[in-house]
Amino acid sequence: MYVCSCFGITEKQVREHAATGACTPRQIAGACKAGTDCGGCVRRIQALLGRGACPRRDTPLEPVTLPAAAVEVAAEVAEVEAEAA
């Protein structure tokens, strides 16, 4: 079932991101953009995370790998911010 219709993100994808360490709606957004457009899915994401989708805190978390496009955008933002300073 789709959680985020803006970006076509499914419950399965949210759970997969949670399993790799994205334990908050903000971290899920960073991993797949879900919740960053209209915001209508944020409560659903919170509900999914609250139902055991996230690993226990005593379990070491693996780093979340961002898509290449997100890394490129972050580099561009850093460059623009450096120029503005």
N, C-alpha and C positions, 0 to 999 in steps of 0.2 A: 504494500500500500504506500502511496506517496505521502510524504510528510511535508515537503516543500514543493509546491507546484511551480513556483517561480523558477527554480533551478532543476526540477525533476529529480529531487533527492528522495530516496525511499527509506522506510524504516530499517531495512536490512543495511543500507549504507550508513545510517546513523549509528547503528549497533556496531558495525565494523570499525568505524572511527572511534567509538567509545572503547572498543576492545584494544585499540592500539594506543589509548591514553587520553583521548579527548573527552574530558569528564564534565565539561560545562557547556552550555549553549554557545558561549563565545568561542570556545575551542572547536566545537563542531563547525561553527561558522568559518573559522580560520582554515579548517580542513576541506570544506566543500561548499562554502558560501550559503548554506541553508540558514535562513533567518535574517539575511542581510538586505533583502529587498523590501517586501511589504511588512515583514515581521509577524505575519499571521501564524507561522508554524512554531514560533519560539516556545509557546506553552506545550505543544505536542512534543517537542524535543526535550523539554524539561521533564515531562512525564515519562518519556522513554528512558532518560538517564536515571530517573528516580526508581526505576523498576529493576535494578540490578544489571543494567547494561554496562555499567562502568566497572572496571576491575577494583578489587578492594585496595584501600590505601596502603596496606602493608605489603602489597605486591609491587615489586619494582616496575615502573612504567617504562615502556619503550618510547623513544622520541617519535613525535608525529612528523611524518614527511609531508611537506607541502608540495603541491603540484608545481612544476617548473614555471608555469605562468605566474603563480603567486610570488615566487622568488624573484622573477623578473620585475614584477610590479613593485615589490618592496625595494628593490635596488633603484628603480626609477624614482620612487618617492623619496628615498634617502638622498639621491642626487639633487632633486628639486629643493629639498629642505636645506641641503648644504649650500646651494647657490643663493637661497633666500637669506641665509644667515650672514 
